[in-house]
Amino acid sequence: MNHSVKKVNMGVILCRHCNALIDTVDTNRIATFYGVCNQPECRQQRSVTNASIRDVTEEE
């Protein structure tokens, strides 16, 4: 008798711009993390967001 147990990752990493699933993570509970996927549109939004944050912090 084979009693193998399949492990299920309960954490997910989603793209903050398009909500695409980037990866799953082994966690002890359900968790959602956000990152940026490799789609050109999402990478473009990331660079625009980072530039805006730098502009604000440099003005202070």
PDB file with SEQRES, HELIX, SHEET and CRYST1 records, atoms N, CA, C and O in Angstrom:
SEQRES   1 A   60  MET ASN HIS SER VAL LYS LYS VAL ASN MET GLY VAL ILE          
SEQRES   2 A   60  LEU CYS ARG HIS CYS ASN ALA LEU ILE ASP THR VAL ASP          
SEQRES   3 A   60  THR ASN ARG ILE ALA THR PHE TYR GLY VAL CYS ASN GLN          
SEQRES   4 A   60  PRO GLU CYS ARG GLN GLN ARG SER VAL THR ASN ALA SER          
SEQRES   5 A   60  ILE ARG ASP VAL THR GLU GLU GLU                              
HELIX    1 AA1 PRO A   40  GLU A   59  1                                  20    
SHEET    1 AA1 3 LEU A  21  VAL A  25  0                                        
SHEET    2 AA1 3 GLY A  11  CYS A  15 -1                                        
SHEET    3 AA1 3 ALA A  31  GLY A  35  1                                        
CRYST1    1.000    1.000    1.000  90.00  90.00  90.00 P 1           1          
ATOM      1  N   MET A   1       0.834  -1.187   0.000  1.00  0.00           N  
ATOM      2  CA  MET A   1       0.000   0.000   0.000  1.00  0.00           C  
ATOM      3  C   MET A   1       0.880   1.253   0.000  1.00  0.00           C  
ATOM      4  O   MET A   1       1.812   1.364   0.797  1.00  0.00           O  
ATOM      5  N   ASN A   2       0.584   2.171  -0.878  1.00  0.00           N  
ATOM      6  CA  ASN A   2       1.357   3.406  -0.989  1.00  0.00           C  
ATOM      7  C   ASN A   2       0.575   4.539  -0.332  1.00  0.00           C  
ATOM      8  O   ASN A   2      -0.525   4.876  -0.769  1.00  0.00           O  
ATOM      9  N   HIS A   3       1.143   5.122   0.713  1.00  0.00           N  
ATOM     10  CA  HIS A   3       0.481   6.209   1.450  1.00  0.00           C  
ATOM     11  C   HIS A   3       1.220   7.523   1.234  1.00  0.00           C  
ATOM     12  O   HIS A   3       1.513   8.236   2.193  1.00  0.00           O  
ATOM     13  N   SER A   4       1.519   7.843  -0.007  1.00  0.00           N  
ATOM     14  CA  SER A   4       2.229   9.094  -0.271  1.00  0.00           C  
ATOM     15  C   SER A   4       1.286  10.275  -0.070  1.00  0.00           C  
ATOM     16  O   SER A   4       0.094  10.210  -0.370  1.00  0.00           O  
ATOM     17  N   VAL A   5       1.860  11.349   0.446  1.00  0.00           N  
ATOM     18  CA  VAL A   5       1.099  12.564   0.706  1.00  0.00           C  
ATOM     19  C   VAL A   5       1.671  13.671  -0.158  1.00  0.00           C  
ATOM     20  O   VAL A   5       2.877  13.918  -0.140  1.00  0.00           O  
ATOM     21  N   LYS A   6       0.822  14.331  -0.904  1.00  0.00           N  
ATOM     22  CA  LYS A   6       1.260  15.436  -1.743  1.00  0.00           C  
ATOM     23  C   LYS A   6       1.205  16.718  -0.929  1.00  0.00           C  
ATOM     24  O   LYS A   6       0.167  17.050  -0.356  1.00  0.00           O  
ATOM     25  N   LYS A   7       2.325  17.445  -0.874  1.00  0.00           N  
ATOM     26  CA  LYS A   7       2.391  18.701  -0.141  1.00  0.00           C  
ATOM     27  C   LYS A   7       1.793  19.814  -0.997  1.00  0.00           C  
ATOM     28  O   LYS A   7       2.081  19.917  -2.189  1.00  0.00           O  
ATOM     29  N   VAL A   8       0.974  20.628  -0.389  1.00  0.00           N  
ATOM     30  CA  VAL A   8       0.325  21.732  -1.084  1.00  0.00           C  
ATOM     31  C   VAL A   8       0.890  23.037  -0.534  1.00  0.00           C  
ATOM     32  O   VAL A   8       0.868  23.275   0.673  1.00  0.00           O  
ATOM     33  N   ASN A   9       1.399  23.885  -1.440  1.00  0.00           N  
ATOM     34  CA  ASN A   9       1.870  25.208  -1.024  1.00  0.00           C  
ATOM     35  C   ASN A   9       0.670  26.099  -0.768  1.00  0.00           C  
ATOM     36  O   ASN A   9      -0.212  26.222  -1.618  1.00  0.00           O  
ATOM     37  N   MET A  10       0.636  26.718   0.397  1.00  0.00           N  
ATOM     38  CA  MET A  10      -0.518  27.543   0.786  1.00  0.00           C  
ATOM     39  C   MET A  10      -0.290  29.026   0.534  1.00  0.00           C  
ATOM     40  O   MET A  10      -1.211  29.826   0.700  1.00  0.00           O  
ATOM     41  N   GLY A  11       0.907  29.402   0.140  1.00  0.00           N  
ATOM     42  CA  GLY A  11       1.187  30.796  -0.158  1.00  0.00           C  
ATOM     43  C   GLY A  11       1.292  31.009  -1.655  1.00  0.00           C  
ATOM     44  O   GLY A  11       1.764  30.133  -2.380  1.00  0.00           O  
ATOM     45  N   VAL A  12       0.858  32.155  -2.116  1.00  0.00           N  
ATOM     46  CA  VAL A  12       0.957  32.497  -3.536  1.00  0.00           C  
ATOM     47  C   VAL A  12       1.634  33.855  -3.697  1.00  0.00           C  
ATOM     48  O   VAL A  12       1.530  34.728  -2.835  1.00  0.00           O  
ATOM     49  N   ILE A  13       2.321  34.007  -4.809  1.00  0.00           N  
ATOM     50  CA  ILE A  13       2.897  35.300  -5.192  1.00  0.00           C  
ATOM     51  C   ILE A  13       2.173  35.740  -6.448  1.00  0.00           C  
ATOM     52  O   ILE A  13       2.209  35.055  -7.471  1.00  0.00           O  
ATOM     53  N   LEU A  14       1.513  36.888  -6.365  1.00  0.00           N  
ATOM     54  CA  LEU A  14       0.737  37.434  -7.484  1.00  0.00           C  
ATOM     55  C   LEU A  14       1.383  38.718  -7.986  1.00  0.00           C  
ATOM     56  O   LEU A  14       2.025  39.442  -7.224  1.00  0.00           O  
ATOM     57  N   CYS A  15       1.207  38.992  -9.272  1.00  0.00           N  
ATOM     58  CA  CYS A  15       1.677  40.263  -9.833  1.00  0.00           C  
ATOM     59  C   CYS A  15       0.781  41.382  -9.313  1.00  0.00           C  
ATOM     60  O   CYS A  15      -0.445  41.290  -9.375  1.00  0.00           O  
ATOM     61  N   ARG A  16       1.395  42.412  -8.815  1.00  0.00           N  
ATOM     62  CA  ARG A  16       0.625  43.532  -8.259  1.00  0.00           C  
ATOM     63  C   ARG A  16      -0.102  44.341  -9.327  1.00  0.00           C  
ATOM     64  O   ARG A  16      -1.002  45.118  -9.005  1.00  0.00           O  
ATOM     65  N   HIS A  17       0.274  44.171 -10.588  1.00  0.00           N  
ATOM     66  CA  HIS A  17      -0.348  44.936 -11.666  1.00  0.00           C  
ATOM     67  C   HIS A  17      -1.434  44.162 -12.402  1.00  0.00           C  
ATOM     68  O   HIS A  17      -2.498  44.713 -12.686  1.00  0.00           O  
ATOM     69  N   CYS A  18      -1.177  42.877 -12.719  1.00  0.00           N  
ATOM     70  CA  CYS A  18      -2.142  42.118 -13.524  1.00  0.00           C  
ATOM     71  C   CYS A  18      -2.719  40.908 -12.780  1.00  0.00           C  
ATOM     72  O   CYS A  18      -3.539  40.179 -13.338  1.00  0.00           O  
ATOM     73  N   ASN A  19      -2.308  40.690 -11.551  1.00  0.00           N  
ATOM     74  CA  ASN A  19      -2.776  39.582 -10.708  1.00  0.00           C  
ATOM     75  C   ASN A  19      -2.439  38.196 -11.251  1.00  0.00           C  
ATOM     76  O   ASN A  19      -3.072  37.215 -10.860  1.00  0.00           O  
ATOM     77  N   ALA A  20      -1.460  38.095 -12.142  1.00  0.00           N  
ATOM     78  CA  ALA A  20      -1.020  36.794 -12.642  1.00  0.00           C  
ATOM     79  C   ALA A  20      -0.297  36.040 -11.529  1.00  0.00           C  
ATOM     80  O   ALA A  20       0.380  36.642 -10.695  1.00  0.00           O  
ATOM     81  N   LEU A  21      -0.449  34.722 -11.528  1.00  0.00           N  
ATOM     82  CA  LEU A  21       0.244  33.883 -10.563  1.00  0.00           C  
ATOM     83  C   LEU A  21       1.713  33.795 -10.962  1.00  0.00           C  
ATOM     84  O   LEU A  21       2.033  33.323 -12.053  1.00  0.00           O  
ATOM     85  N   ILE A  22       2.607  34.249 -10.084  1.00  0.00           N  
ATOM     86  CA  ILE A  22       4.044  34.209 -10.351  1.00  0.00           C  
ATOM     87  C   ILE A  22       4.637  32.909  -9.818  1.00  0.00           C  
ATOM     88  O   ILE A  22       5.419  32.258 -10.510  1.00  0.00           O  
ATOM     89  N   ASP A  23       4.273  32.526  -8.596  1.00  0.00           N  
ATOM     90  CA  ASP A  23       4.826  31.316  -7.989  1.00  0.00           C  
ATOM     91  C   ASP A  23       3.999  30.958  -6.763  1.00  0.00           C  
ATOM     92  O   ASP A  23       3.137  31.724  -6.332  1.00  0.00           O  
ATOM     93  N   THR A  24       4.275  29.783  -6.210  1.00  0.00           N  
ATOM     94  CA  THR A  24       3.680  29.385  -4.944  1.00  0.00           C  
ATOM     95  C   THR A  24       4.788  29.257  -3.915  1.00  0.00           C  
ATOM     96  O   THR A  24       5.952  29.057  -4.262  1.00  0.00           O  
ATOM     97  N   VAL A  25       4.414  29.374  -2.635  1.00  0.00           N  
ATOM     98  CA  VAL A  25       5.384  29.366  -1.553  1.00  0.00           C  
ATOM     99  C   VAL A  25       4.912  28.402  -0.472  1.00  0.00           C  
ATOM    100  O   VAL A  25       3.722  28.322  -0.166  1.00  0.00           O  
ATOM    101  N   ASP A  26       5.862  27.676   0.095  1.00  0.00           N  
ATOM    102  CA  ASP A  26       5.550  26.766   1.193  1.00  0.00           C  
ATOM    103  C   ASP A  26       5.402  27.583   2.479  1.00  0.00           C  
ATOM    104  O   ASP A  26       6.393  28.061   3.032  1.00  0.00           O  
ATOM    105  N   THR A  27       4.181  27.739   2.947  1.00  0.00           N  
ATOM    106  CA  THR A  27       3.916  28.478   4.180  1.00  0.00           C  
ATOM    107  C   THR A  27       3.060  27.619   5.103  1.00  0.00           C  
ATOM    108  O   THR A  27       2.489  26.614   4.679  1.00  0.00           O  
ATOM    109  N   ASN A  28       2.978  28.021   6.359  1.00  0.00           N  
ATOM    110  CA  ASN A  28       2.176  27.290   7.339  1.00  0.00           C  
ATOM    111  C   ASN A  28       0.704  27.678   7.313  1.00  0.00           C  
ATOM    112  O   ASN A  28      -0.131  27.025   7.939  1.00  0.00           O  
ATOM    113  N   ARG A  29       0.393  28.738   6.591  1.00  0.00           N  
ATOM    114  CA  ARG A  29      -0.995  29.207   6.503  1.00  0.00           C  
ATOM    115  C   ARG A  29      -1.214  29.832   5.131  1.00  0.00           C  
ATOM    116  O   ARG A  29      -0.263  30.012   4.370  1.00  0.00           O  
ATOM    117  N   ILE A  30      -2.434  30.158   4.821  1.00  0.00           N  
ATOM    118  CA  ILE A  30      -2.731  30.819   3.553  1.00  0.00           C  
ATOM    119  C   ILE A  30      -2.146  32.229   3.601  1.00  0.00           C  
ATOM    120  O   ILE A  30      -2.400  32.990   4.534  1.00  0.00           O  
ATOM    121  N   ALA A  31      -1.358  32.563   2.575  1.00  0.00           N  
ATOM    122  CA  ALA A  31      -0.715  33.869   2.525  1.00  0.00           C  
ATOM    123  C   ALA A  31      -0.633  34.325   1.072  1.00  0.00           C  
ATOM    124  O   ALA A  31      -0.454  33.517   0.160  1.00  0.00           O  
ATOM    125  N   THR A  32      -0.767  35.635   0.875  1.00  0.00           N  
ATOM    126  CA  THR A  32      -0.652  36.225  -0.463  1.00  0.00           C  
ATOM    127  C   THR A  32       0.460  37.266  -0.427  1.00  0.00           C  
ATOM    128  O   THR A  32       0.463  38.165   0.414  1.00  0.00           O  
ATOM    129  N   PHE A  33       1.395  37.128  -1.350  1.00  0.00           N  
ATOM    130  CA  PHE A  33       2.483  38.078  -1.496  1.00  0.00           C  
ATOM    131  C   PHE A  33       2.374  38.688  -2.883  1.00  0.00           C  
ATOM    132  O   PHE A  33       1.837  38.071  -3.803  1.00  0.00           O  
ATOM    133  N   TYR A  34       2.884  39.900  -3.026  1.00  0.00           N  
ATOM    134  CA  TYR A  34       2.797  40.593  -4.310  1.00  0.00           C  
ATOM    135  C   TYR A  34       4.180  40.940  -4.828  1.00  0.00           C  
ATOM    136  O   TYR A  34       5.064  41.335  -4.068  1.00  0.00           O  
ATOM    137  N   GLY A  35       4.350  40.788  -6.113  1.00  0.00           N  
ATOM    138  CA  GLY A  35       5.584  41.128  -6.797  1.00  0.00           C  
ATOM    139  C   GLY A  35       5.232  41.667  -8.162  1.00  0.00           C  
ATOM    140  O   GLY A  35       4.113  42.135  -8.373  1.00  0.00           O  
ATOM    141  N   VAL A  36       6.169  41.609  -9.097  1.00  0.00           N  
ATOM    142  CA  VAL A  36       5.925  42.069 -10.462  1.00  0.00           C  
ATOM    143  C   VAL A  36       6.337  40.946 -11.405  1.00  0.00           C  
ATOM    144  O   VAL A  36       7.445  40.419 -11.306  1.00  0.00           O  
ATOM    145  N   CYS A  37       5.439  40.582 -12.323  1.00  0.00           N  
ATOM    146  CA  CYS A  37       5.722  39.500 -13.271  1.00  0.00           C  
ATOM    147  C   CYS A  37       6.628  40.000 -14.396  1.00  0.00           C  
ATOM    148  O   CYS A  37       7.035  41.162 -14.402  1.00  0.00           O  
ATOM    149  N   ASN A  38       6.938  39.127 -15.337  1.00  0.00           N  
ATOM    150  CA  ASN A  38       7.862  39.468 -16.420  1.00  0.00           C  
ATOM    151  C   ASN A  38       7.196  40.059 -17.660  1.00  0.00           C  
ATOM    152  O   ASN A  38       7.860  40.254 -18.678  1.00  0.00           O  
ATOM    153  N   GLN A  39       5.913  40.344 -17.593  1.00  0.00           N  
ATOM    154  CA  GLN A  39       5.243  40.971 -18.739  1.00  0.00           C  
ATOM    155  C   GLN A  39       5.790  42.391 -18.934  1.00  0.00           C  
ATOM    156  O   GLN A  39       5.964  43.120 -17.958  1.00  0.00           O  
ATOM    157  N   PRO A  40       6.060  42.785 -20.171  1.00  0.00           N  
ATOM    158  CA  PRO A  40       6.623  44.128 -20.419  1.00  0.00           C  
ATOM    159  C   PRO A  40       5.770  45.259 -19.845  1.00  0.00           C  
ATOM    160  O   PRO A  40       6.307  46.242 -19.334  1.00  0.00           O  
ATOM    161  N   GLU A  41       4.450  45.125 -19.926  1.00  0.00           N  
ATOM    162  CA  GLU A  41       3.567  46.179 -19.406  1.00  0.00           C  
ATOM    163  C   GLU A  41       3.735  46.343 -17.893  1.00  0.00           C  
ATOM    164  O   GLU A  41       3.747  47.461 -17.379  1.00  0.00           O  
ATOM    165  N   CYS A  42       3.861  45.234 -17.201  1.00  0.00           N  
ATOM    166  CA  CYS A  42       4.007  45.280 -15.742  1.00  0.00           C  
ATOM    167  C   CYS A  42       5.384  45.817 -15.356  1.00  0.00           C  
ATOM    168  O   CYS A  42       5.498  46.586 -14.402  1.00  0.00           O  
ATOM    169  N   ARG A  43       6.424  45.426 -16.081  1.00  0.00           N  
ATOM    170  CA  ARG A  43       7.778  45.945 -15.826  1.00  0.00           C  
ATOM    171  C   ARG A  43       7.807  47.453 -16.067  1.00  0.00           C  
ATOM    172  O   ARG A  43       8.462  48.189 -15.329  1.00  0.00           O  
ATOM    173  N   GLN A  44       7.103  47.908 -17.094  1.00  0.00           N  
ATOM    174  CA  GLN A  44       7.037  49.343 -17.393  1.00  0.00           C  
ATOM    175  C   GLN A  44       6.366  50.088 -16.242  1.00  0.00           C  
ATOM    176  O   GLN A  44       6.857  51.133 -15.814  1.00  0.00           O  
ATOM    177  N   GLN A  45       5.255  49.567 -15.739  1.00  0.00           N  
ATOM    178  CA  GLN A  45       4.555  50.202 -14.622  1.00  0.00           C  
ATOM    179  C   GLN A  45       5.444  50.245 -13.395  1.00  0.00           C  
ATOM    180  O   GLN A  45       5.417  51.216 -12.640  1.00  0.00           O  
ATOM    181  N   ARG A  46       6.241  49.185 -13.187  1.00  0.00           N  
ATOM    182  CA  ARG A  46       7.147  49.148 -12.038  1.00  0.00           C  
ATOM    183  C   ARG A  46       8.175  50.261 -12.137  1.00  0.00           C  
ATOM    184  O   ARG A  46       8.443  50.937 -11.144  1.00  0.00           O  
ATOM    185  N   SER A  47       8.763  50.470 -13.324  1.00  0.00           N  
ATOM    186  CA  SER A  47       9.788  51.502 -13.465  1.00  0.00           C  
ATOM    187  C   SER A  47       9.191  52.896 -13.309  1.00  0.00           C  
ATOM    188  O   SER A  47       9.845  53.786 -12.766  1.00  0.00           O  
ATOM    189  N   VAL A  48       7.969  53.100 -13.771  1.00  0.00           N  
ATOM    190  CA  VAL A  48       7.299  54.391 -13.603  1.00  0.00           C  
ATOM    191  C   VAL A  48       7.010  54.640 -12.129  1.00  0.00           C  
ATOM    192  O   VAL A  48       7.203  55.754 -11.642  1.00  0.00           O  
ATOM    193  N   THR A  49       6.553  53.624 -11.419  1.00  0.00           N  
ATOM    194  CA  THR A  49       6.260  53.752  -9.984  1.00  0.00           C  
ATOM    195  C   THR A  49       7.526  54.060  -9.206  1.00  0.00           C  
ATOM    196  O   THR A  49       7.516  54.937  -8.343  1.00  0.00           O  
ATOM    197  N   ASN A  50       8.613  53.361  -9.489  1.00  0.00           N  
ATOM    198  CA  ASN A  50       9.873  53.607  -8.791  1.00  0.00           C  
ATOM    199  C   ASN A  50      10.388  55.012  -9.057  1.00  0.00           C  
ATOM    200  O   ASN A  50      10.925  55.646  -8.148  1.00  0.00           O  
ATOM    201  N   ALA A  51      10.239  55.515 -10.271  1.00  0.00           N  
ATOM    202  CA  ALA A  51      10.673  56.867 -10.592  1.00  0.00           C  
ATOM    203  C   ALA A  51       9.856  57.882  -9.813  1.00  0.00           C  
ATOM    204  O   ALA A  51      10.407  58.868  -9.323  1.00  0.00           O  
ATOM    205  N   SER A  52       8.554  57.662  -9.690  1.00  0.00           N  
ATOM    206  CA  SER A  52       7.693  58.578  -8.945  1.00  0.00           C  
ATOM    207  C   SER A  52       8.080  58.620  -7.474  1.00  0.00           C  
ATOM    208  O   SER A  52       8.102  59.694  -6.872  1.00  0.00           O  
ATOM    209  N   ILE A  53       8.378  57.490  -6.901  1.00  0.00           N  
ATOM    210  CA  ILE A  53       8.764  57.434  -5.488  1.00  0.00           C  
ATOM    211  C   ILE A  53      10.088  58.170  -5.284  1.00  0.00           C  
ATOM    212  O   ILE A  53      10.236  58.911  -4.312  1.00  0.00           O  
ATOM    213  N   ARG A  54      11.048  57.975  -6.186  1.00  0.00           N  
ATOM    214  CA  ARG A  54      12.333  58.662  -6.078  1.00  0.00           C  
ATOM    215  C   ARG A  54      12.143  60.176  -6.181  1.00  0.00           C  
ATOM    216  O   ARG A  54      12.787  60.925  -5.446  1.00  0.00           O  
ATOM    217  N   ASP A  55      11.270  60.638  -7.081  1.00  0.00           N  
ATOM    218  CA  ASP A  55      11.032  62.070  -7.241  1.00  0.00           C  
ATOM    219  C   ASP A  55      10.506  62.675  -5.957  1.00  0.00           C  
ATOM    220  O   ASP A  55      10.932  63.763  -5.567  1.00  0.00           O  
ATOM    221  N   VAL A  56       9.590  61.993  -5.292  1.00  0.00           N  
ATOM    222  CA  VAL A  56       8.998  62.506  -4.057  1.00  0.00           C  
ATOM    223  C   VAL A  56      10.031  62.550  -2.943  1.00  0.00           C  
ATOM    224  O   VAL A  56      10.125  63.548  -2.227  1.00  0.00           O  
ATOM    225  N   THR A  57      10.807  61.485  -2.786  1.00  0.00           N  
ATOM    226  CA  THR A  57      11.774  61.437  -1.691  1.00  0.00           C  
ATOM    227  C   THR A  57      12.925  62.405  -1.912  1.00  0.00           C  
ATOM    228  O   THR A  57      13.489  62.901  -0.937  1.00  0.00           O  
ATOM    229  N   GLU A  58      13.296  62.694  -3.154  1.00  0.00           N  
ATOM    230  CA  GLU A  58      14.385  63.640  -3.418  1.00  0.00           C  
ATOM    231  C   GLU A  58      13.944  65.080  -3.190  1.00  0.00           C  
ATOM    232  O   GLU A  58      14.782  65.944  -2.929  1.00  0.00           O  
ATOM    233  N   GLU A  59      12.646  65.355  -3.282  1.00  0.00           N  
ATOM    234  CA  GLU A  59      12.155  66.713  -3.056  1.00  0.00           C  
ATOM    235  C   GLU A  59      12.157  67.094  -1.599  1.00  0.00           C  
ATOM    236  O   GLU A  59      12.202  68.282  -1.281  1.00  0.00           O  
ATOM    237  N   GLU A  60      12.108  66.131  -0.701  1.00  0.00           N  
ATOM    238  CA  GLU A  60      12.007  66.412   0.742  1.00  0.00           C  
ATOM    239  C   GLU A  60      13.300  66.890   1.309  1.00  0.00           C  
ATOM    240  O   GLU A  60      13.384  67.169   2.505  1.00  0.00           O  
TER     241      GLU A  60                                                      
END                                                                             
